[in-house]
Amino acid sequence: MQVYILPESKTRIDKWLWTVRIFKSRTIATDACKAGKIKINGLEVKPSASVSRTDKVEVRKNGFNFQFEVKELLKNRVPAPIAQECFKNNTPITELEKYNDWFTGKKSSVIRARGTGRPTKKERRSMDDFSDFDEFDEEEL
């Protein structure tokens, strides 16, 4: 497959976010810019703002803060393995761990006895409370 890297030094931020697959559609990327969830070099930007190589892009998505550095500008949307080569992910490790935990759904499921049917609302809440239980810290004891 042929990659279409732009010879120009700038492209629109909403288009870049879409081409490197940070957002599923360009419309969603545009809406994120309008909502103030995208920053270039620390400044909130409009969808038409230009991004160039070596710019720092901050994206607030699903309650997580991602940080990227632009390495390449693309003309068209490309497959994910190629898109990952076009930016450097500078997101802090703690934020990535929170995102991975959320994305993989590490919440454990409760096993119920066979034939007991669906839990009632009260039973479900008690199961949720139980599954949210963390071990006590040494200081709390």
ABEGO torsion letter per residue (X at the ends): XBBBBBABABBBAAAAAAAAGABABAAAAAAAAAAGABBBGGBBBBAABBBBBGBBBBBBBGGBBBBBBBABBBABBBBAAAAAAABBBABBAAAAAAAAAAAAGABBBBBBBBGAEBBBAAAAAAAAAAAABBBBBAAAX
